[in-house]
Amino acid sequence: MVKEKVTVSVIKADVGSVVGHSRPHPSMMQAAKKILTEKQKQGVLEDFYVTRVGDDINLFMTHYKGENNKEIHGAAWDCFQEATKIAKSMKLYAAGQDILTDAFSGNVKGAGPGSAEMTFEERGSEPMLFFMADKTEPSAYSPILSRIYLDPFTTTGLVVDARAKKGFDVEIHDVLDHKKVVMSSPEETLNILALLGDTSRYAIKRVSSRAGIGPACVVSTDKLNMTAGKYVGKDDPVCICRSQSGLPSVGEYTQPFLMTSWIAGGWMRGSHYGTFYPCSPEDSDPTYFDGPPRICCLGFQLNNGKLQGLEPLNTKGGDHIPVDFFGNPTFDSARANAIKTSKFLRTQGPFTPSILPAEEMEYTSRPEVIKELKSRFESVDEKPVKSVTKKKKDVE
């Protein structure tokens, strides 16, 4: 008998915040929870959880309807529409920022909200991690996921776990040209890294097991400024990961955040480099220079299509208590390093490497400045440098 495949979807959006880009109002979160509770009663959803990182509302949803399903995406759309109404009534900052269209067309792709979804056959034990980032871009996950899936000095399972040793297929998206390529590790590891090194263009979308386990992780790669044609906010990606038994362990997923300060582009006006600050959702409000970029990691077990956290068995209506992996003192040193590195980058002021290169900045006044100065630029009359050839001296 073939088991029915479950789909895990995370759809997120920034639709308004209290005091700049800090956090959504609790009533917005409650409105989303109310809508999804009704959808669960109607049988649209198997289970759900509403959370946030910084000013982004994140909706975790499980179901058996497959990816890009109209009912699932429609449920998320309804949540964001209702939250936007509340934000506008309160005159909150950037109300409805990530809603780029007036009507729902069956899928949130291209409409503003970001999404990550994976469909798989549930294993006997299915530990899952949900990473949520704020004030950054989709490619921010690429260096970290490269460490996790390509580096045995991070993931010992690549050496000692027979199934993990078979490697992974890495789907990489060209976010500028809207193309994708699938490459395999370990055979193409160096070429994968060569491509991903250009974080302005290439980003990991999906990683799949080559041992028949199915998808290992999926990332939202939606680029808001490309969809809207102008700067409307950061992309703030989410990443869903399955772990253990042929896949990286929970500890192998979290170790990179403790060992390294990861520099990511996108905080403060979407125009600066900062360092990932691993924290709890409750500590994800940007407090320094609209940042630094926050990242949270919440864990759930999947139990017959339902989310199981630290709450009693068979809890309904999204009242879950996830395991908060970054919200503990273990990551105090990582947080301190993130602030230290971010402060150093800020000492460079409005110069690279504090700010992003011009072609990567979400918005900049430089084109207007150049246009204004066009008539004042003059040709530089440089005299050619004469080459001087010295005769070789007679050494006799």
C-alpha positions in Angstrom: 0.0 0.0 0.0 1.4 3.4 -1.0 1.3 5.9 1.8 -0.3 9.3 1.0 2.3 12.0 0.8 2.1 15.0 3.1 2.9 18.6 2.1 4.4 21.1 4.5 3.9 24.7 3.4 5.3 27.9 4.9 4.0 31.1 3.5 5.1 34.5 4.8 4.5 38.2 4.3 5.2 41.6 5.9 1.8 43.4 5.9 2.4 46.0 8.5 4.4 46.7 11.7 4.3 48.7 14.9 7.0 51.4 15.0 8.9 51.0 11.7 10.0 47.5 10.7 9.8 45.9 14.1 6.9 43.5 14.6 3.3 42.9 13.6 0.5 43.8 16.1 -0.8 40.8 18.1 -4.3 41.4 16.7 -2.9 40.7 13.2 -1.4 37.4 14.3 -4.7 36.5 16.1 -6.7 37.2 12.9 -4.5 34.8 10.9 -4.9 32.2 13.6 -8.7 32.6 13.5 -8.8 32.1 9.8 -6.6 29.0 9.8 -8.5 27.5 12.6 -11.7 27.7 10.5 -9.8 26.2 7.5 -8.7 23.3 9.7 -12.3 22.7 10.8 -13.3 22.7 7.1 -10.7 20.1 6.3 -8.6 22.3 4.1 -5.7 22.1 6.5 -4.4 19.2 8.5 -2.6 21.4 11.0 -1.0 24.9 11.3 1.0 27.3 13.4 1.2 31.1 13.2 4.5 32.8 14.2 6.7 35.6 13.2 10.3 36.8 12.7 10.8 40.6 13.0 7.9 42.2 11.1 7.1 39.1 9.0 4.1 36.9 9.7 4.9 33.2 9.0 2.2 30.6 8.5 3.2 26.9 8.9 0.6 24.6 7.3 0.4 20.9 6.8 -2.0 19.2 4.4 -2.5 16.5 1.8 -3.3 18.7 -1.2 0.2 19.0 -2.8 2.2 22.1 -3.6 0.8 25.3 -5.1 -2.7 24.3 -4.1 -5.3 27.0 -4.6 -7.1 26.3 -1.3 -3.9 26.4 0.8 -2.5 29.5 -0.9 -6.0 31.1 -0.7 -6.0 30.5 3.0 -2.7 32.3 3.4 -3.9 35.1 1.2 -7.0 35.6 3.3 -4.8 35.8 6.4 -2.6 38.5 4.9 -5.6 40.4 3.6 -7.3 40.5 7.0 -4.0 41.4 8.7 -3.5 44.2 6.2 -7.0 45.6 7.0 -6.1 45.7 10.7 -2.7 47.3 10.0 -4.3 50.0 7.9 -6.9 50.7 10.5 -4.1 51.3 13.1 -2.0 53.3 10.6 0.8 50.8 11.1 4.0 51.2 9.1 4.2 49.6 5.7 0.6 48.2 5.9 0.1 45.7 3.1 3.7 46.1 1.9 4.1 42.6 0.5 0.7 42.5 -1.2 1.5 43.4 -4.8 -1.8 42.6 -6.5 -5.5 43.5 -5.8 -6.9 40.0 -6.4 -5.9 36.4 -5.7 -5.2 34.4 -8.8 -4.9 31.0 -7.2 -1.3 31.1 -6.1 0.7 33.6 -4.0 3.7 33.3 -6.3 4.2 36.7 -8.0 1.6 38.3 -5.6 4.1 39.3 -3.0 4.2 36.7 -0.2 7.1 34.3 -0.1 6.5 30.5 0.0 8.4 27.3 0.6 6.7 23.9 0.2 7.8 20.3 0.2 5.9 17.1 -0.4 7.2 13.7 0.9 6.3 10.4 2.4 6.4 10.7 6.2 8.9 8.5 7.9 8.5 6.6 11.1 10.0 9.6 12.9 10.0 13.0 11.1 12.0 15.8 12.9 11.6 19.1 11.1 13.3 22.4 11.4 11.9 25.7 10.3 14.3 28.6 9.7 12.9 32.1 9.4 15.0 35.2 8.4 14.2 38.9 8.5 16.0 41.8 6.8 17.9 39.8 4.2 17.6 37.9 0.9 17.1 34.3 -0.3 20.8 33.8 -1.1 21.6 34.3 2.6 20.9 30.6 3.2 23.2 29.4 0.4 26.6 29.6 2.3 25.0 28.0 5.4 23.3 25.2 3.5 26.5 24.6 1.6 28.3 24.0 4.9 25.5 21.6 6.0 25.1 19.5 2.8 28.6 19.7 1.3 31.1 20.0 4.1 31.9 16.9 6.2 33.7 19.1 8.7 30.3 20.4 9.6 28.1 17.4 8.8 30.0 14.2 9.9 27.0 12.3 8.6 28.4 12.8 5.1 31.2 10.4 6.1 29.6 8.0 8.7 26.0 7.8 7.5 25.7 5.3 4.6 22.7 7.1 3.1 23.9 10.6 3.6 27.2 9.5 2.0 25.3 8.9 -1.3 25.1 12.7 -1.6 22.4 15.2 -2.5 21.0 16.9 -5.5 21.1 20.7 -5.2 18.6 22.8 -7.2 20.0 26.3 -7.8 17.9 29.2 -9.1 19.2 32.1 -11.2 16.9 34.7 -9.6 17.7 37.3 -12.3 17.1 35.1 -15.4 14.4 32.9 -13.8 16.2 29.7 -14.6 17.3 26.7 -12.6 19.9 24.0 -12.7 20.2 20.8 -10.6 23.7 19.7 -9.6 24.9 16.7 -7.6 27.2 16.4 -4.7 29.8 15.2 -4.0 30.8 14.9 -7.7 30.0 18.6 -8.5 30.7 20.1 -5.1 33.3 22.6 -6.3 31.2 23.7 -9.3 28.2 24.1 -7.0 30.3 26.4 -4.8 31.7 28.3 -7.8 28.1 29.1 -8.9 26.7 29.9 -5.4 29.6 32.3 -4.7 27.7 34.9 -6.7 25.1 35.5 -4.1 23.6 38.4 -6.1 22.3 36.0 -8.7 22.3 32.4 -7.5 20.5 30.8 -4.6 19.7 27.3 -3.4 16.1 26.5 -3.8 15.9 22.8 -2.9 18.1 20.0 -1.7 17.1 16.4 -2.2 18.5 13.1 -0.9 20.1 10.7 -3.5 19.4 7.8 -1.1 15.6 7.8 -1.9 14.5 9.8 1.2 13.1 12.6 -0.8 13.4 16.4 -0.2 15.8 17.5 2.5 15.2 21.2 2.4 13.4 23.9 0.5 13.9 27.7 0.5 11.7 30.6 -0.6 13.5 32.4 -3.4 10.9 35.1 -4.2 12.5 38.5 -5.1 10.0 41.2 -4.2 11.8 44.1 -6.0 11.8 42.1 -9.3 8.2 41.2 -9.0 7.1 44.8 -8.2 9.6 46.5 -10.4 10.8 48.7 -7.5 11.9 48.4 -3.9 8.9 47.4 -1.7 10.7 45.5 1.2 13.1 42.7 1.8 12.5 39.1 0.7 13.0 37.7 4.2 13.3 34.0 3.2 12.1 30.9 5.0 13.7 27.4 4.9 12.1 24.1 5.7 14.4 21.2 6.6 13.9 17.5 7.4 16.5 15.9 9.6 18.1 12.7 11.0 18.3 9.2 9.5 20.1 9.7 6.2 19.8 13.5 6.4 21.8 16.1 8.5 21.1 15.8 12.2 19.4 18.6 14.1 22.8 19.5 15.6 24.5 19.6 12.2 21.8 22.1 11.0 22.4 24.4 14.0 26.2 24.1 14.4 27.0 26.6 11.6 25.2 29.4 13.4 27.3 28.9 16.5 30.7 28.4 14.7 30.5 31.3 12.2 29.2 34.8 11.9 27.3 34.8 8.6 27.3 38.0 6.7 24.1 38.7 4.8 22.9 41.5 2.6 19.7 43.4 3.1 19.3 45.2 6.5 18.6 48.9 6.8 16.8 50.1 3.7 17.7 46.8 2.0 21.1 48.3 1.2 23.6 47.1 3.8 25.6 44.0 4.8 25.0 42.7 8.3 25.5 39.5 10.3 22.9 36.9 11.1 21.7 37.2 14.7 20.3 33.8 15.8 17.5 34.3 18.3 14.0 33.5 19.5 11.0 34.9 17.6 10.3 37.1 20.7 13.8 38.5 20.4 13.7 39.1 16.6 12.7 42.8 16.7 15.4 44.8 15.0 17.0 47.0 17.6 20.3 48.2 16.0 20.3 50.0 12.7 17.1 48.2 11.7 18.8 44.9 12.3 21.0 43.1 12.3 19.4 40.4 10.1 17.5 38.0 12.4 17.2 34.3 12.0 15.0 31.9 14.1 14.9 28.1 14.2 11.8 26.3 15.4 11.4 22.6 15.6 8.4 20.2 15.3 7.9 16.5 14.9 5.5 15.6 12.1 3.0 13.1 13.4 0.6 11.7 10.8 0.4 15.0 9.0 0.1 17.0 12.3 2.6 19.2 14.1 3.8 17.9 17.4 5.8 20.2 19.7 6.0 20.5 23.5 2.2 20.8 23.9 -0.1 17.9 25.0 -0.8 15.2 22.4 -3.5 16.0 19.8 -3.6 19.7 20.5 -5.8 21.4 17.9 -6.2 24.9 16.5 -2.6 25.8 16.1 -1.9 26.0 19.8 1.5 24.5 19.5 4.7 25.0 21.4 7.7 24.5 19.1 11.2 23.7 20.3 13.1 27.1 20.0 16.7 26.1 19.1 18.2 29.6 19.0 16.3 31.0 22.0 18.7 29.8 24.7 22.1 30.8 26.2 24.1 28.4 24.0 23.9 31.1 21.2 24.8 34.1 23.4 28.3 34.1 22.0 27.0 33.9 18.4 24.7 36.9 19.1 27.6 38.9 20.6 29.7 38.1 17.6 26.9 39.1 15.3 26.7 42.5 16.9 30.4 43.0 16.9 30.8 42.1 13.2 27.8 44.2 12.3 29.2 47.2 14.2 32.5 46.8 12.4 30.8 46.8 9.0 28.9 49.9 10.0 32.2 51.8 10.6 32.6 51.9 6.8 29.6 54.3 6.6 28.1 54.7 3.1 30.9 52.8 1.4 31.3 49.2 0.3 31.6 46.8 2.1 29.1 48.4 4.5 26.6 49.0 1.7 25.8 46.6 -1.1 27.3 47.2 -4.6 25.1 49.6 -6.7 23.7 46.8 -8.8 22.5 44.9 -5.7 20.9 47.8 -3.8 17.2 47.7 -3.7 17.0 51.4 -4.2 19.6 54.1 -4.6 19.7 57.8 -5.5 22.9 57.3 -7.5 21.2 57.3 -11.0 19.6 60.7 -10.2 22.9 62.0 -9.0 24.7 60.8 -12.1 21.9 62.3 -14.3 22.2 65.6 -12.5 26.0 65.7 -12.9 26.0 64.5 -16.5 26.7 68.0 -18.0 29.5 68.6 -15.5 31.5 65.5 -16.3 34.5 66.3 -18.5 36.9 64.1 -20.5 40.2 63.4 -18.8 43.0 64.4 -21.2 45.6 61.9 -20.1 49.0 62.0 -21.9 50.1 58.5 -23.0 53.0 57.2 -20.9 56.1 56.7 -23.0 57.7 53.4 -22.5 61.4 53.5 -21.7 63.5 50.6 -22.9 66.8 50.2 -21.2 69.7 48.8 -23.0 71.2 45.8 -21.5 74.6 46.7 -20.1 77.7 45.0 -21.2 78.7 43.0 -18.2 82.1 42.1 -19.5 
